[in-house]
Amino acid sequence: MATAGPVPKKTSFSWFKFARWTFLAVLVIVLLVMLKKPVPPANFSHISPQAAAASAASFDDKLNDLEKARSTGTAAEIRLTTDELNSAFQRSQGQLPAASPAQPDNSPPPAISSPSQPEGPPQVKSMQFAVVGNQVVGQFVIERYGMDIYVTLSGQLSSKDGYVGLKPTLFKVGDLTVPIDWVDSTLQSKLAEPENREKLKLPAFISDIRVEDGELVIVEK
């Protein structure tokens, strides 16, 4: 009677375990990249409070020039620099002295989160802008679950039918670049919501707004 041959040993290697641990390792790396503070674009400026106040005043002067042109019925355009845009925004957030103490502060009060209530939408802690070539770049710091998440968005501004439009060209979460096709439809849907679209409506006397040669150009009719 023939004896059975030796039973082959089962390999201890598991492709399922390998795939699972590989997936977890990739997920951890992606999360770390998403939470990493990115290097700000080179065009983002850091100026002194005195220079920021001067840039905010220049922003006001240019808007006043545009208003004067409108009142006299003459066509005009103004060009705003990165420093002027950021300084005016910082002033609107109370980070710089207001241009006039008589002007009321219409900015909404800071959101107060309560531990007993579910966490609401992500809060934007800060934002910074730059105009680069023919594009605008924004970097936002969003607080979520007690962590700061950096979101960078760049795109091309346009005006159509009296509204501002944005065609995104770059979207990053932390240091992770997200394909534009993944976010463009969501972004356009958000911009099309009535409350957001109303914010993008141009004043009746503005015919065009665009970024050109590193400046924001506003054209009066």
C-alpha positions in Angstrom: 0.0 0.0 0.0 1.5 3.3 -1.1 2.1 5.9 1.6 0.9 9.4 1.2 3.5 12.0 0.4 4.3 14.9 2.8 1.5 17.5 3.1 2.7 20.8 1.7 3.0 23.5 4.3 0.6 26.4 4.1 2.3 29.7 3.5 1.9 32.2 6.4 1.9 35.1 3.9 -1.6 36.7 3.5 -2.2 39.0 0.6 -5.3 40.3 2.3 -3.3 41.4 5.4 -0.7 42.9 3.1 -3.3 44.9 1.2 -5.0 46.0 4.4 -1.9 47.3 6.1 -0.7 49.0 2.8 -4.1 50.8 2.6 -3.8 51.9 6.2 -0.3 53.2 5.7 -1.3 55.1 2.6 -4.3 56.6 4.4 -2.1 57.7 7.3 0.3 59.4 4.9 -2.5 61.1 3.0 -4.0 62.4 6.3 -0.6 63.7 7.4 -0.1 65.5 4.1 -3.6 67.0 4.3 -2.9 68.3 7.9 0.5 69.7 7.1 0.9 73.4 6.9 1.8 74.3 3.3 4.4 76.8 2.3 2.6 80.0 1.4 2.9 81.1 -2.3 5.8 83.4 -2.9 3.4 86.2 -3.8 1.8 86.3 -0.4 3.2 89.4 1.3 3.9 90.0 5.0 4.0 93.7 5.6 4.2 95.9 8.8 1.0 97.3 10.4 2.0 100.7 9.2 2.4 99.6 5.6 -0.9 97.7 5.8 -2.7 100.8 7.0 -1.2 102.7 4.1 -2.3 100.0 1.6 -5.8 100.0 3.1 -6.0 103.8 2.7 -4.8 103.4 -1.0 -7.6 100.9 -1.5 -10.1 103.5 -0.2 -8.6 106.2 -2.5 -8.9 104.1 -5.6 -12.5 103.2 -4.8 -13.3 106.9 -4.2 -11.8 107.6 -7.6 -14.0 105.0 -9.2 -17.0 106.5 -7.4 -16.1 110.0 -8.7 -15.9 108.7 -12.2 -19.3 107.2 -11.9 -20.8 110.4 -10.6 -19.4 112.4 -13.5 -20.5 109.8 -16.0 -16.9 109.1 -17.2 -15.5 105.6 -17.8 -12.7 104.6 -15.6 -10.8 101.5 -14.2 -8.8 100.9 -11.1 -6.1 98.4 -10.4 -5.7 96.9 -6.9 -2.6 95.2 -5.7 -2.2 92.2 -3.4 -1.2 94.4 -0.5 -4.2 96.6 -1.0 -6.7 93.7 -1.1 -5.2 91.9 1.9 -5.0 95.1 4.0 -8.6 96.1 3.2 -9.8 92.6 4.1 -7.8 92.6 7.4 -9.3 96.0 8.3 -12.8 94.6 7.6 -12.0 91.8 10.1 -10.9 94.2 12.7 -7.2 93.4 12.3 -6.4 97.0 11.3 -7.8 100.3 12.5 -10.9 101.3 10.7 -10.6 104.1 8.1 -13.2 106.1 10.0 -14.3 105.6 13.6 -17.8 106.7 12.7 -18.3 103.7 10.5 -20.2 101.0 12.2 -18.7 97.5 12.4 -21.1 95.3 10.5 -19.0 92.2 10.7 -20.8 89.2 12.3 -19.8 88.3 15.9 -17.5 85.3 16.2 -19.1 82.0 16.3 -19.2 80.4 19.8 -19.2 76.6 19.9 -20.8 74.8 22.8 -19.7 71.3 23.8 -23.3 70.3 24.3 -24.2 71.1 20.7 -23.2 69.3 17.5 -20.3 70.9 15.7 -21.5 73.2 12.9 -20.0 74.0 9.5 -16.2 74.5 9.5 -15.2 78.0 10.6 -12.8 80.0 8.5 -10.2 81.4 11.0 -8.2 83.5 8.5 -7.6 83.9 4.8 -5.0 85.6 2.6 -5.1 86.5 -1.1 -2.6 87.1 -3.8 -3.0 88.1 -7.4 -0.5 86.2 -9.5 -0.2 86.8 -13.2 -3.8 86.4 -14.5 -5.1 84.4 -11.5 -6.1 85.0 -7.9 -4.8 82.7 -5.2 -6.5 82.3 -1.8 -5.3 80.4 1.3 -7.8 79.7 4.0 -7.3 78.3 7.5 -10.3 76.3 8.5 -10.8 75.0 12.0 -12.3 71.5 12.2 -12.3 69.1 15.2 -9.8 71.4 17.0 -7.3 71.3 14.2 -6.2 73.9 11.6 -6.7 72.8 8.0 -5.1 74.8 5.3 -7.0 75.0 2.0 -5.4 76.7 -1.1 -7.5 77.7 -4.1 -6.4 79.5 -7.2 -8.4 80.3 -10.3 -9.3 82.8 -13.0 -11.9 85.5 -12.3 -14.4 86.5 -14.8 -17.6 88.5 -15.1 -20.8 87.4 -16.9 -24.3 88.8 -16.8 -23.4 91.0 -13.9 -21.9 88.3 -11.7 -18.4 87.3 -10.7 -17.3 83.8 -11.8 -14.3 81.7 -10.8 -12.7 78.9 -12.9 -10.5 77.0 -10.4 -7.0 75.9 -11.6 -5.6 74.5 -8.3 -7.1 73.1 -5.1 -5.0 71.8 -2.2 -5.8 70.6 1.3 -2.6 71.0 3.3 0.2 69.8 1.0 -2.1 67.4 -0.9 -3.2 68.6 -4.4 -6.7 67.5 -5.3 -7.6 67.0 -8.9 -9.7 70.0 -10.2 -12.3 67.6 -11.7 -13.1 66.3 -8.2 -14.0 69.8 -6.8 -15.1 71.9 -9.7 -18.7 70.8 -9.9 -19.1 71.1 -6.1 -17.6 74.6 -6.1 -19.8 75.7 -9.0 -22.8 74.3 -7.2 -21.9 76.3 -4.1 -21.4 79.5 -6.0 -24.8 79.0 -7.7 -26.6 78.8 -4.4 -28.9 81.9 -4.1 -27.2 83.3 -0.9 -23.7 82.9 -2.4 -24.7 84.0 -5.9 -26.1 87.3 -4.4 -22.7 88.0 -2.8 -21.1 87.6 -6.3 -23.3 90.2 -7.9 -21.4 93.2 -9.3 -22.7 96.7 -8.6 -24.7 98.1 -11.5 -21.9 100.5 -12.5 -19.2 97.8 -12.8 -18.8 96.3 -16.2 -15.9 94.0 -15.7 -13.6 92.5 -13.1 -10.6 90.4 -13.8 -7.0 89.7 -12.8 -4.4 91.0 -15.1 -0.6 91.3 -14.7 -0.7 90.6 -11.0 -3.4 93.2 -10.2 -7.2 93.1 -9.7 -8.8 95.2 -12.4 -12.2 96.8 -11.9 -13.8 98.6 -14.8 -16.5 101.1 -14.4 -19.2 101.4 -17.1 
